[in-house]
Amino acid sequence: MARARFHTLAVAEVRPLTAASVEVTFAVPDELRGAYDYLPGQHVALRATVDGHELRRSYSLCRPPTPGSISVAIKRDLGGAFSTWATSQLAAGDRIDVMSPQGTFTTDLGALDGKHIVGVAAGSGITPLMALAHSILAASDTARFSLVYTNRTAIDVMFLDELSDLKDRYPAQLALHHVLSREQRSAPLLSGRIDEERLRRLLDVLIPPATVDEWFLCGPFELVQLCRDVLEELGVERPHIHFELFTTGEPGQVTGDTGRPVITHEGDKTVEIEFSLDGQTSTVTTPVDANESVLNAALRVRPDVPFACAGGVCGTCRARLVSGDVRMTENYALEPEELERGYVLTCQSHPVTDRVVVDYDV
């Protein structure tokens, strides 16, 4: 997997989706088209300077792959500096940094005949599922896609018209189930918050797990974890459950393009961190008592070290552990087979040996 890199792209269009969300489309010049080839379900990181501070956020691509453009949907979060700026000030003609696509929240489009794929989304979690649904339904005449999409009210539903159009285009292949937590629907099962009881009823009445080949879950941690737990209890094997979490909130202790300052006093026990990036090797030391992440330490000497959410969710800071050992605080991005091959999320990795070596280039 090639390392993702930032390129500056022009905003081609900003289209309102709801009162609190927009779709942002970027123009991809011919010379960069190869860098922005992607699979449905993947995401990009955006980087912009807002009020004098560099901010990075990760957003899923919401359209099926289209030469010459990429699109993301951004929903304004309460107190979210980046999302507030993007939904209120970002305009066509602006230029910001966009990282090349990455992520494993996708499927094999060449092996879909007869398959039943199910997506469960909340709010802006619909974004990657839009790209997946479009691509899956277009790839096979016999594939089916069922979507359970929960929002507070009907006016909060992102891509409402697009979903209706998709249903009209694929009436026999697409099943849409809108669940509204704060608005009464004609069907009681589709009215109210998705808690464990309602989820079990949905799976019993509308989408029996035995009929499903792959599950794609995207939303807040609580909903995604509830779905994973219930599905596994009902016998769904973990490799068939794909999930992606929201990456809202502040990005941990990493700010902008430099790591959090760390002061080393004389006599402090330190850890040596060596990392390879773009064929160059750098070394940095960090006090044991600082409990500093590998990413934070690396950023102090190489501002171009890749990261986006810094919360263990997006996987942008992925690297292979060459030697030494680390403790990962959180991991919502790496698959079990990646962990077995030695990959770690450097934003969540804290050294537990005197020396740690990681490689971002592998």
N, C-alpha and C positions, 0 to 999 in steps of 0.2 A: 504494500500500500504506500503510494507516494505521499510525502508529507504535504499537508495542505498549506497554502501560502495566500497572503493577502495581495489583492490587486485593487487599484482604484477604479470604480465603475460609476457611470453616470446613471442617475435615476431617470427612467423613461416616463414613468407614470406613478402617481399615488392615487389609489381609488378607494373611496370610503366603502366599508363593508357593513359596519354598524355605527352607532354613535360613538363607540369607544375603540374601533378597530379600523385598520386600513390594509389594503394590499399594495405592496411596493414592488414595482417591476424595474429591474436593472437591465440596461442594454449591455450586451456582451460583444465586444468588437471581434472581428474575424480572427485576429491573431491570438485571441485568448479562448476561443471556443473549446479547444481541447482541454483547457484547465477547468472549464465549467461544465463538462459532461457529467451527468449525475444519474443516479438511480432513483426512482420514486420512493419517497420516505426519507431521503437524506436531508441534511441541514447545512447551513452556512453560518459563519460568525460574521457579524458586522462590527466595524470599529469606527468611532467618530469622536470628535472632541466637542463636548457639551459644557458650556459655561467654564471653559478653561481646563476641564478634566477629560482625560481619555477614558472612554467607556467601551466595553465590548459586551455584546450579547449574542446568543445563538438562536437562530430561528429556522424552522423547517421550511423546505421548499414546497409550495402549495400547488404548483402546476406540473402536469406531466412534462418530461423533457422536451424543450422547444429550442431549436437552434437560434442563437442570437439574443436570447433573453432568459432571465431567471426571475422568479417572483417569490416573495415571502409575505406572510400575513403577520401583522404586529397588533397586539391588543394592549391598550393602555392599562397598566397596573397601578393600583393605588400606591403613590410614593415612588413609582419606578421612574428614575431619571431618564433612562434611554427611551423607554416606551412612550413616556409623556412627550418628550422632544420629537420623536419620530411621528407620532400620530397628530401632532399639532403644528410642527414647523417644517418637517421634511417635505420637499417639493420637487417636481420635475425639473431637471437641469442641475440639481445638486450632485456633488460627487463625494462618495464616501468609500472606505475600504471594505471590501467583501472578500472573505476567505473562500478558497475553492471548496467544493462540496465534500462532505464526508459523512460517515455514519453507517450502521448496519441494520437500521430499522426498515428493511426492505425484503423483497422476495424474488424468487427466480421466475421471471416473466415467461420463460420458455417451457415451464412445466406446470401449467395451470389448468389444462383440460380436465373438466369434471371436478375441479377443486371448489370447496366452499371456504371462503375467507371471511373472517368477521373482524370488524373494527369497533372498538369502544372508545369514545372520546368525550371529553368535557371541555366546553368553552373553546379556547384557541387550540386545544388538542386535536381539533379537526384538521389542522393545517397539513400535516404529512399524510393523513388519511385521504385528503382530497386527491393528492397526486397518486397515491396507491390505488384508490378506487377507479379513477380515470384509466390508469395504465392497465390494471388487471382486467377490467371489463373490455377494453379495446384489444387486449392480447388474445383472448379466447372466447369463442361463442358459447362454450359450455361451462365457463367458470361463473361462480356466483359470489356476490359480495353483500354481506349484511352489515348494516351500520346502526349501532346504538349511540345516539348523540344526545348528551344531556346539557341543558342550559337552565338559567333561572326562568326566563320568559321568552316568548317568541321573538321579541325585538332584539334579544341578545344573540340570536342564531347567526353565526358567520356563514357565508356562502349559501344562504337559504335558496336563492334563485338558481345557483349552479347545481345544487343538490336536486332541486325539482327538475331541472333540465336533464340531468343525468338519469333520473328515474324515468322520464319520458323516453329517453333514448334507449334504455335497457330495462324495460318494464318486467321482463321475466327473469332477469339476472340480478337486479338490485332490490334489496329490501331496506327501507328506511324506517327507523324507529326513533322519533323525537321524544325525549323525556324532559319535561319541564318541572323544575322543583318548586317554583313559586307561581305557577299558573295552572289552572284546572284544564285538563284535556278530557275529551269524551270517553277515553279509556282510562279507568282508574289506575291500571298497571303503569301507564305512562305519565302519571301525575305524582310528583313528589321526588324527594331526594333518593338517589340510588344508595341505599344501605344494604346490608347483607340479605335481609329478608326480600327486598325488592329485586335484588340481583338474582337470587335463587329462583324467584318466580319468573323473571325474564328468561332465564336459561331453561326453565322447565316448559314454559308456554310458547315462547317465540323462537329461541335458538338452542335446541338441545345440543350439548357439547359433542355427543356422539356423531353428529352430522357435520362437524367442522374440522377442517384440515389445519388451518393456521389462524392464530389470534394476534391482533395488533391492538395494543392498549396505549393510549396517550392522554395524559391529564395530570392532575395533582397526585402527589405521592399516595394519599389516603385511598383514592379511588383505584389507582393502579395496583396497589398492594392488596386491596380487598379482592379485586378480580383475580389476581394471581393466586391468592390463597384458596379462594372458592374453586377455581378451575382445577387446581392441583388436587384438591380434596375430591373433586368429581372424576379424577382419573386422567386429566389432560397432562401429558408429559411436558416437562419444562421446555425442551427445545422447540415445541410448537407454540410457545407463548412469547411473543416479542413485545417489548414495552419501551416507552420513552416518556420521560418526565418533563414537566415544566422546568424552565431554568430562570424563574423570576427571582427577584430579591437582589440583595447586594452580593457581589462576587467574593465572599469570604474576606481574607486578609490581603489578597492581591489587588492592587489598585493601578490602573493604567498600565504603562509599559515598564514600570519599575517595581521591584519587590519591596515589601514592607522593610523599613530600615531595621537593622539588627546591630547591636553594639557588643563587641567582644572585649571583655576586661582581661587584664593580665592574670594568668593562672587558670582561666576558664578552660574546661575540657571541651575540645572541639571535634567536629566530624568533618571529614573531607569529602566533598561531592565533586565527582568528575563527570562531565557529560559531553557527548558528541552531537553536533548540530551542523548540518550542511558541510560535512567533511572536516570541520574544525573542532578541536578538543579544548575545553575550558575547565578550570578548576576553581572551586570556591569553598571556603571553610565556614562553618556555622557552629555557634555554641550549642552544646547539648541541651542546656537549660532553656534555650529559646524555642525548642520543639518546632523548628522551622520546616516547612515543606520543601521538597526538592525543587519544585517550581519557583517558589519565592526566592530561594537562594540563587538559583540559576539566573533569574531575572536581574539580580543585582550586578551581574557581570555580562549578561547578554540580553538586552532588551527585546531581541527578536525571537526569543523562545516562544513557541506557540501555546496559546491558551485562549479560552473564551469565557466559559461560565465560572471556572474555578470552584465549582461545587460538586465535582465528581459525576456530573450528568452528561456532558456533551462529548467527552472523549478527545477533545482537541489536543490536550497536553499529553497524550499517550506516548510512552517510550518503553523500550525493553530494558529490564534490569540485567546488566551484564555481570556484576559482582556485588557482594555485600547483601544486605537485607533491609527491607523497609516495612513499616506498618501502614497499611492504607486505612484511613479513617472511614471513607465512604467509597462505594463503587456502584454506580448505576449505569455505567457505559460499557464495561468490558465483559465479553462473553466468557464462559468457563474455559473454552479452548484457548482463548487469548491469555488468560491467567496461567494456564498450564505451560504456555510457551514463554512465560516470563514477562509479559507486558504489565505495566502499572500505570496508574493515573498520577502523574507527578504533582498535581495540585493537592492530592490527598496522601501522598507518600512521605513519611517521616523516617529518617534513617534510624536504625537500631544497631548498626555496626559502626566501627570507627571510620570506615571508608565505603562509599557507595559509588558505583559507576553505572550510568544509564546512557542509552543510545536513542536519540530521537530520529535517526536516519534509517533505522531498520524497517 
